[in-house]
Structure formats: C-alpha cells, structure tokens
Amino acid sequence: MNAPSFELTVLRYINSFIHLDLRSLEQLFAPDVTLRDWDIQVSGKAEVLKANQAIFAALSRIRVTMTALHVGKTSAVAELEIDLSDLEDRRRQFRVADVFEFDEQGLIRAIRAYKG
C-alpha cells in the first residue's frame, strides 16, 4: 500500500464513523485491529466493532471536520474537530488526533485517539 491509499482509507473511516456505519468500518479493519482512546482499550475486530457500536448507540448525531491529515509509510494521523452536540443543544465539542497504523494489505491494524 502507498500513502494515497492510506489517505483514502482514513477518509473512508471518518465517513463511516460519521454515518454510524459498522458494516463499512468492518471492511476497513484488520482481524487483529486495536482501538485505544481516553476511555477504552480493546483488541480484535469483533471487540473494536462492539466498542464502536456502543459509541454509536449513545449518539443522536456526530459531526467530524478533519483539519489536517499527515500520512507516513505505514501510518497516518488525522486531526479532527468533533461535535457530539445533541438535539437538546447540549454542547460537546472537542479536538482529537487519531493515529492509524496499517497492515500490508492497507487495512487498519491500530487506532489510537488522543483528546486535546
């Protein structure tokens, strides 16, 4: 895989996340994918999908704006502005840096999310 393919994979991941689309996310994940953020740490495709399902179940909507994307030889970092404000106008906005690592097939093998 090359850097442009990684860029496309990150864009597909963000689009799938915005649309709360587990099936699309599943296609992007390696079998041994890991997910770590400020609340959770899980390993394996089934567990990562389960964690995403729990996130999606708690949301009425999500808005994500990617402000920067840095792509390397086997990884990428997406700088994101996330808005989880709900229909009752409770404001929940924050910035996140998602670090992605890819396997030889270009599938996501790790996601590490950092708030701030």
Phi and psi in degrees as a GROMACS rama.xvg file:
@    title "Ramachandran Plot"
@    xaxis  label "Phi"
@    yaxis  label "Psi"
@TYPE xy
-121.055  172.401  ASN-2
-55.1012  -44.7973  ALA-3
-59.7694  -34.658  PRO-4
-67.0553  -37.2226  SER-5
-64.2275  -40.5156  PHE-6
-59.6077  -45.6027  GLU-7
-62.5873  -40.7885  LEU-8
-62.5776  -43.1587  THR-9
-62.7421  -42.9929  VAL-10
-63.4687  -39.6743  LEU-11
-65.4859  -39.7111  ARG-12
-60.5025  -49.6544  TYR-13
-62.5169  -42.649  ILE-14
-62.6786  -42.2988  ASN-15
-64.6299  -39.3356  SER-16
-65.6599  -44.9741  PHE-17
-58.7886  -39.1358  ILE-18
-89.721  7.74815  HIS-19
53.5648  43.2627  LEU-20
-105.234  93.2825  ASP-21
-65.109  -36.7777  LEU-22
-62.1549  -42.6199  ARG-23
-67.7258  -39.5631  SER-24
-61.0588  -42.6593  LEU-25
-55.9051  -37.9595  GLU-26
-68.6593  -20.4153  GLN-27
-91.4491  -15.2789  LEU-28
-93.2557  138.034  PHE-29
-71.9199  156.966  ALA-30
-57.5394  -33.351  PRO-31
-101.609  26.4837  ASP-32
-56.2995  146.802  VAL-33
-123.819  150.819  THR-34
-133.631  128.368  LEU-35
-139.396  130.5  ARG-36
-140.929  -162.596  ASP-37
-73.8431  -10.123  TRP-38
-116.44  -30.8205  ASP-39
-136.477  161.071  ILE-40
-148.337  114.228  GLN-41
-135.677  157.275  VAL-42
-132.644  146.976  SER-43
93.3336  143.577  GLY-44
-56.5279  -45.3972  LYS-45
-61.3514  -42.7206  ALA-46
-69.827  -38.5411  GLU-47
-66.6761  -41.491  VAL-48
-64.0358  -39.4632  LEU-49
-62.2161  -41.387  LYS-50
-64.435  -41.1801  ALA-51
-66.269  -38.7541  ASN-52
-60.4167  -40.7739  GLN-53
-65.3184  -39.8837  ALA-54
-62.3731  -47.5897  ILE-55
-63.0956  -38.0593  PHE-56
-64.3362  -26.8891  ALA-57
-86.7078  -5.35663  ALA-58
-109.868  142.761  LEU-59
-92.8888  -26.6236  SER-60
-166.454  162.698  ARG-61
-144.02  138.988  ILE-62
-121.131  134.386  ARG-63
-130.851  129.636  VAL-64
-118.384  121.926  THR-65
-86.7979  120.492  MET-66
-94.9375  -20.2432  THR-67
-162.057  151.772  ALA-68
-138.28  125.645  LEU-69
-117.903  120.617  HIS-70
-114.619  130.12  VAL-71
-112.087  -162.948  GLY-72
-70.7537  -36.2952  LYS-73
-134.823  12.2636  THR-74
-152.056  170.488  SER-75
-151.711  152.491  ALA-76
-126.107  124.879  VAL-77
-109.839  124.42  ALA-78
-93.2756  124.461  GLU-79
-127.069  146.927  LEU-80
-110.692  121.887  GLU-81
-115.139  134.031  ILE-82
-122.708  112.862  ASP-83
-108.902  19.3662  LEU-84
-56.144  136.357  SER-85
-98.3614  -176.933  ASP-86
-67.5717  -18.9987  LEU-87
-90.1566  12.5392  GLU-88
63.5218  30.2018  ASP-89
-80.6883  121.885  ARG-90
-83.9449  123.391  ARG-91
-136.915  90.8704  ARG-92
-123.084  142.549  GLN-93
-161.097  166.381  PHE-94
-104.672  144.773  ARG-95
-139.445  144.211  VAL-96
-111.594  117.682  ALA-97
-98.4258  122.783  ASP-98
-102.648  121.764  VAL-99
-109.958  137.498  PHE-100
-118.612  143.874  GLU-101
-119.064  149.891  PHE-102
-88.8678  -173.845  ASP-103
-64.3626  -25.2774  GLU-104
-89.2888  -1.00562  GLN-105
85.6975  9.42419  GLY-106
-82.2137  154.164  LEU-107
-74.993  121.826  ILE-108
-107.228  -13.7664  ARG-109
-156.748  141.287  ALA-110
-131.432  125.296  ILE-111
-123.055  123.023  ARG-112
-110.508  132.135  ALA-113
-123.122  126.377  TYR-114
-86.972  142.047  LYS-115
